[in-house]
Structure formats: structure tokens, C-alpha cells
Amino acid sequence: MLVVMKQDATQDDVRAVAEAIEDLGYKAQPMPGGHRTTVGLIGNDGRVEEGVLANLEGVLRIIHVSQPYKLVSREWRGESTEIALSNGVTIGGGDLVVMAGPCSVESRSQILESAHAVAGSGGAVLRGGAFKPRTSPYSFQGLGVEGLEYLAEAREATGLAIVTEAVDTDGVKLVAEYADIIQIGARNMQNYSLLREAGRSNKPVLLKRGMSATVKELLLAAEYILVEGQSRVMLCERGVRNFDNHARNLFDLTAIVTINELSHLPVVADPSHGTGATRKVPPMARAAVAAGADALIVEVHPDPAKAASDGQQSLTPRQFEELMGEIRPIAAALGKGVATPDRVPQGALSAP
């Protein structure tokens, strides 16, 4: 439920509404706007009797949010959320943001070479896993803290922001110390204790759609993060399980459109996991931009044949450069540019 206040409502009026909501046993969230303030009622599973609120001083009208997810819904917030990063790039701000890098941080030289390649081609965010939840316990699991330190060094060298995954509740605070964006992977989309911990962090969160999750389930998972206080959340379409075997996953382009209709949160598209094959990444990346994605996240590796993980779906630096050239005119046709960092250190655009 949203309580819309009159334009001339005072702070005392807003406070009285918030107190009345809390007296009913729910949580109140005042949201000042450009012309008027709204007060959200959080914590109800069904319809709330509005009479006690509608008659309070300064109340204009009551809006019932019909969706089971509240905070992520466009019914709750009409304007699209914009997420500003420390390097001056904004996700959801109009321009396309490109995140790229290897699936795993394998060594200092590998992540630095990747970072310079991404920066040199116009990327804004470096991706790379320091902790890797893998299907097999015998697969490479990541370098851990050492990998986080290499990522931080790559950020200083290139000006790229960092996105990397936290795989458990203890790891959220650790990842937040190093990263600009905390990623919650597909396997953890419904790990509710992890979602809540990420929601209590001070960093934006990239939430990936689960391998068999509906769009509704993805939005409800995001609600767990927002209800803890973290409003800077982006939703990632990365493909879902498919009954056919022509691709690793079914890359759901309609989910990009649907999420933009239902939610104010930015949408990130991952054509690398969505297809599982290098040759399919560029066309699906182009299609995702055309469908309205706010950002892309693409796997790029200096030598995919020797990658510790996901080499079969990684682009070479040259292929990534070509992709960047292909998506710019598509973004421009939609009135968008491609976002670049404000701070680019000397030498960042050439390999070390």
C-alpha cells in the first residue's frame, strides 16, 4: 500500500501517517518526491484496511499495490532506479553500461591483462570471480581473498568498477570491502539468508536469475534485498534451463522487456551464460541492447582455450572490441550512449 500525501503536507503530517502505519503493526517507509511525498506500508501479505490512514491530515489518496512484490514494483516507484558507481558510471541512468572480464580470477597477470583490454575497448565494469560455486566440487573454486586483492589492483590500474560474487553470508562483508557491486549468482537466487545479508550491506547488488526461476520469483528474491534497506539492486537475465540442447541455456529476451514493465530496477543481460557459446554471445548481446537492457555482462579472457572456467563462452579481447563497435550504433538508435568511467588512469588503455 502507498499513502500519497498532498503537496502541502507537512513533515508532521508525514510523521503521523508513519506512526499510524507502525501502530497497525507494519513498517513505514516515507519516500520524498519532486512534488509530493508518499509513505509506503511494508509487511502486509494482503489488503490493509485504509480508513484509519485515509482520514489523516495531509493524505491525498491510498494506492493498493497489487503485486506480491512491493518495493521492486513500478506500482511502488514509477521512476527508474539509477545506481551510481564510484567511477562516475550510472547503471539505469540512460546510457548502456558494459561489464566484462573472465569468469574466474586465475592470476594477477591474467586479471590485469583482462582489465586493460576491457578498459581499452570502452567497458566500465570489470567482472571476475574470486569465489566460484561450481557444479562439481573438483572444479576450480577461485583464489578467494587473493583474487579480491588482484581485482582491487586492477581497479586502481584502469578506473573500472568491480563486480564479483559473494557465495555465503560470511563472504558478503569481505566482498563488500573490495568490490563496487556484490553479485548474487544464479545458484543462490533463493538463498534468503544470503539475500538478506546482501541487503544489509553498503554496496549495490547484482542479482542473477535462477536457472529455473520465473520472472516473478526473481522479483520476489529482489524484494528480500530491498526490504533490508538496500535499494541499489540490478536484476540479471542469464538464461534458464531449456528442454533443447542447442544452447547451454535459453536466453530469455522477453524477460528484459517484462522486468522493465514490472519493476523500476535496472536490467542486466548476460549473453555469455545465456548461450554458453562464444559465437552466440555477440548476436545475443546486440539483441539484448535492442530489447532495452540497461547493462551487459560479458565474459572476456586473454586466452579462452586455457581458461579455468567458461572458456567455451568467453570472448577474446579482439572479439570484445568488435562487439563494442557493434553495440554502439544499436544503443544510439535508442537514444543511448555507452557509459565510460570518469577516471581513467594513465596507461589504462594499453595492456601492461
C-alpha positions in Angstrom: 0.0 0.0 0.0 1.1 3.6 -0.8 -0.2 6.6 1.1 0.1 9.6 -1.3 0.4 12.9 0.6 -0.9 16.3 -0.6 1.6 18.8 -2.0 1.2 21.0 1.1 1.5 18.2 3.6 3.9 19.0 6.4 6.6 16.8 8.0 4.4 16.4 11.0 1.6 15.1 8.7 4.1 12.6 7.1 5.3 11.5 10.6 1.7 11.0 11.8 1.0 8.7 8.8 4.2 6.7 9.5 3.3 6.3 13.2 -0.2 5.2 12.3 1.2 2.5 9.9 3.5 1.3 12.7 0.6 1.2 15.2 -1.1 -1.2 12.7 2.0 -3.5 13.0 3.7 -2.7 9.7 6.8 -0.9 8.7 6.5 2.7 7.2 8.8 4.0 4.5 8.5 7.7 3.6 9.6 8.5 0.1 10.0 12.2 -0.7 9.4 13.1 -4.4 9.8 16.1 -6.6 6.3 17.4 -5.9 4.9 15.3 -3.1 5.8 12.6 -0.5 4.5 9.1 -0.5 4.6 6.7 2.5 4.9 3.0 1.8 3.4 0.3 4.0 5.6 -2.7 4.1 5.0 -6.1 5.7 1.4 -6.9 4.6 0.5 -10.1 2.7 -3.0 -9.0 1.9 -5.2 -5.9 1.7 -5.0 -3.5 4.7 -8.0 -1.5 5.9 -7.3 2.0 4.7 -9.9 4.0 6.7 -7.6 4.9 9.6 -5.0 6.3 7.2 -7.2 7.9 4.6 -8.7 10.3 7.2 -5.3 11.6 8.5 -4.3 15.2 7.9 -2.4 15.7 4.6 -3.4 12.4 3.0 -4.4 12.7 -0.7 -5.2 9.1 -1.6 -4.4 5.5 -1.0 -2.9 3.2 -3.7 -3.1 -0.5 -3.3 0.0 -2.3 -4.8 -1.5 -5.4 -6.5 1.8 -7.3 -6.9 3.1 -9.7 -4.2 6.5 -7.9 -4.6 6.1 -4.3 -3.4 9.4 -2.4 -3.2 10.6 -3.6 -6.6 7.3 -2.8 -8.3 6.7 0.1 -10.7 3.4 0.5 -8.9 5.5 1.4 -5.9 8.0 3.6 -7.7 7.3 5.0 -11.1 10.8 6.4 -11.9 13.5 4.0 -12.9 16.2 3.4 -10.3 19.6 4.8 -11.1 22.7 3.2 -9.5 25.8 5.5 -9.4 29.2 3.7 -9.1 32.4 5.2 -7.7 34.0 5.6 -11.1 31.3 8.0 -12.3 29.2 5.5 -14.2 25.5 5.1 -13.6 23.5 2.0 -14.2 20.0 2.7 -15.2 20.8 6.3 -16.0 20.1 6.1 -19.7 23.4 5.1 -21.1 24.4 1.4 -21.6 26.9 0.1 -19.2 29.2 -2.8 -20.2 30.6 -5.2 -17.6 33.3 -7.6 -18.9 36.1 -9.9 -17.8 36.9 -13.5 -17.1 34.7 -15.9 -15.3 37.4 -16.5 -12.7 40.3 -14.6 -11.4 43.2 -17.0 -12.2 46.3 -14.9 -11.6 47.5 -11.3 -11.2 48.7 -11.1 -14.8 45.5 -12.6 -16.2 43.1 -10.2 -14.4 45.3 -7.2 -15.1 45.5 -8.1 -18.8 41.8 -8.6 -18.9 41.1 -5.3 -17.2 43.3 -3.3 -19.6 41.5 -5.0 -22.5 38.1 -4.2 -21.1 39.0 -0.6 -20.4 40.7 -0.2 -23.8 37.6 -1.2 -25.6 35.3 1.1 -23.6 34.0 -1.1 -20.8 33.0 0.4 -17.5 33.0 -2.5 -15.0 35.4 -5.5 -14.6 33.8 -8.8 -13.7 35.7 -11.7 -12.3 35.0 -14.4 -9.7 37.2 -14.7 -6.7 34.9 -17.3 -5.2 33.4 -19.7 -7.6 30.4 -22.0 -6.7 30.8 -24.8 -9.3 28.6 -27.7 -10.2 31.5 -30.1 -9.5 33.4 -29.9 -6.2 36.5 -30.9 -8.2 36.3 -27.8 -10.5 38.4 -24.6 -9.9 36.8 -22.8 -6.9 38.6 -19.5 -7.2 41.5 -17.7 -5.5 39.5 -16.3 -2.6 40.9 -13.2 -0.9 44.0 -13.3 -3.2 41.6 -12.9 -6.1 39.8 -9.9 -4.5 43.2 -8.2 -4.0 44.0 -8.7 -7.7 40.6 -7.2 -8.6 41.2 -4.2 -6.4 44.6 -3.7 -8.0 43.0 -3.9 -11.5 40.5 -1.2 -10.5 43.3 1.2 -9.4 45.2 0.5 -12.7 42.2 1.0 -15.0 39.5 3.0 -13.4 37.0 0.2 -13.9 34.5 -0.6 -11.1 34.5 -4.2 -9.8 31.6 -6.7 -9.7 32.3 -10.1 -8.0 30.3 -12.8 -6.3 29.6 -13.5 -2.7 28.7 -17.1 -2.2 27.7 -17.1 1.5 26.7 -14.8 4.3 30.2 -14.6 5.8 31.5 -13.6 2.4 29.3 -10.6 1.9 31.2 -8.3 4.2 34.5 -9.5 2.7 33.4 -8.9 -0.9 32.0 -5.5 0.1 35.4 -4.4 1.3 36.9 -4.9 -2.2 34.1 -4.7 -4.8 31.9 -1.9 -6.0 29.0 -4.4 -6.8 28.2 -7.6 -4.9 26.9 -10.3 -7.2 24.5 -13.0 -6.1 24.8 -15.9 -8.5 22.0 -17.9 -10.1 22.6 -20.8 -7.8 21.9 -18.5 -4.8 19.0 -16.5 -6.1 16.7 -18.1 -3.4 19.3 -18.3 -0.7 17.3 -16.0 1.5 19.8 -15.6 4.3 22.4 -14.5 1.7 19.9 -12.1 0.1 19.1 -10.5 3.5 22.8 -10.1 4.3 23.4 -8.5 0.9 20.5 -6.2 1.7 22.2 -5.0 4.8 25.5 -4.3 3.0 26.5 -0.8 1.8 27.1 -1.8 -1.8 24.9 -2.2 -4.8 23.8 -5.8 -5.6 23.6 -7.6 -8.9 21.1 -10.4 -8.6 21.1 -13.1 -11.2 18.0 -15.0 -12.2 18.0 -18.6 -11.0 18.4 -21.4 -13.6 14.8 -22.5 -13.3 13.3 -19.3 -11.9 10.3 -17.4 -13.2 10.4 -13.6 -13.5 8.0 -13.4 -10.6 10.4 -15.4 -8.4 13.3 -13.2 -9.4 11.4 -10.1 -8.4 10.4 -11.7 -5.1 14.0 -12.6 -4.5 15.0 -8.9 -5.1 12.3 -7.9 -2.6 14.3 -9.8 0.2 17.2 -7.4 -0.5 15.2 -4.2 -0.7 13.3 -4.9 2.5 16.6 -5.0 4.4 17.3 -1.4 3.2 19.5 -1.8 0.1 17.6 -0.1 -2.8 20.5 -0.2 -5.3 19.7 -3.6 -6.9 20.0 -4.7 -10.5 18.4 -7.8 -12.0 20.3 -10.0 -14.4 18.8 -12.2 -17.1 21.3 -15.0 -17.6 19.3 -17.7 -19.3 17.1 -20.5 -17.8 17.1 -24.3 -18.2 16.0 -25.4 -21.7 14.5 -28.7 -22.9 16.5 -28.4 -26.1 20.3 -28.8 -26.4 21.1 -26.2 -29.0 22.5 -23.8 -26.3 23.6 -24.0 -22.7 20.6 -22.1 -21.6 17.5 -20.4 -23.0 18.4 -16.7 -23.1 15.1 -15.1 -22.3 15.0 -11.7 -24.2 11.3 -11.3 -23.3 12.3 -11.2 -19.6 14.2 -8.0 -20.2 11.1 -6.3 -21.6 8.9 -7.8 -18.9 11.1 -6.8 -16.0 11.3 -3.2 -17.4 7.5 -3.2 -17.4 7.0 -4.6 -13.9 10.0 -3.2 -12.0 11.9 0.1 -11.6 15.2 -1.8 -11.1 17.8 -1.8 -13.8 18.1 -4.9 -16.0 21.5 -6.5 -16.9 21.8 -9.1 -19.7 24.3 -11.9 -19.6 24.6 -13.4 -23.1 27.6 -15.4 -22.1 25.8 -17.7 -19.6 22.6 -17.3 -21.6 24.1 -19.1 -24.6 27.2 -20.9 -23.4 29.0 -20.5 -26.8 31.4 -17.7 -27.9 29.9 -17.4 -31.4 26.4 -16.9 -30.0 27.4 -14.1 -27.5 27.7 -11.1 -29.9 24.3 -11.6 -31.6 22.5 -12.1 -28.3 24.3 -9.1 -26.8 23.1 -7.0 -29.7 19.6 -8.3 -29.3 19.7 -7.6 -25.5 20.6 -4.0 -26.1 17.8 -3.6 -28.6 15.4 -5.2 -26.1 16.2 -2.4 -23.6 18.8 -3.9 -21.3 20.5 -1.2 -19.1 23.7 -3.1 -19.0 25.6 -6.1 -20.4 27.8 -8.5 -18.5 30.1 -10.5 -20.9 32.9 -13.0 -20.3 36.3 -11.9 -21.8 39.5 -13.9 -21.3 43.0 -13.2 -22.8 43.2 -16.9 -23.8 39.8 -18.7 -23.6 41.3 -22.1 -24.5 43.3 -22.0 -21.3 40.6 -20.6 -19.1 40.0 -22.3 -15.7 36.2 -21.9 -16.2 33.8 -21.0 -19.0 36.4 -20.7 -21.7 33.9 -22.0 -24.3 31.7 -18.9 -23.9 34.4 -16.3 -23.4 35.3 -13.7 -26.0 38.9 -12.8 -26.8 39.9 -9.1 -26.3 39.7 -8.7 -30.0 36.2 -10.2 -30.2 35.2 -7.9 -27.3 36.5 -4.9 -29.1 34.4 -5.8 -32.2 31.3 -6.4 -30.0 31.7 -2.9 -28.5 31.8 -1.4 -32.0 28.6 -3.3 -32.9 26.5 -2.3 -29.9 27.3 1.4 -30.0 25.0 2.1 -33.0 22.2 0.0 -31.6 22.4 1.9 -28.3 22.5 5.2 -30.3 19.3 4.2 -32.2 17.6 4.0 -28.8 19.0 7.4 -27.7 21.7 5.9 -25.5 25.4 6.2 -25.3 27.9 3.7 -23.9 29.0 4.8 -20.4 32.7 5.2 -19.6 34.4 5.9 -16.3 35.2 9.5 -15.3 38.6 8.5 -14.0 40.9 6.6 -16.5 44.5 6.3 -15.1 47.4 7.0 -17.4 48.3 3.8 -19.3 44.9 2.1 -18.5 44.0 1.8 -22.2 47.0 -0.3 -23.1 47.9 -3.8 -21.9 50.6 -3.9 -19.1 
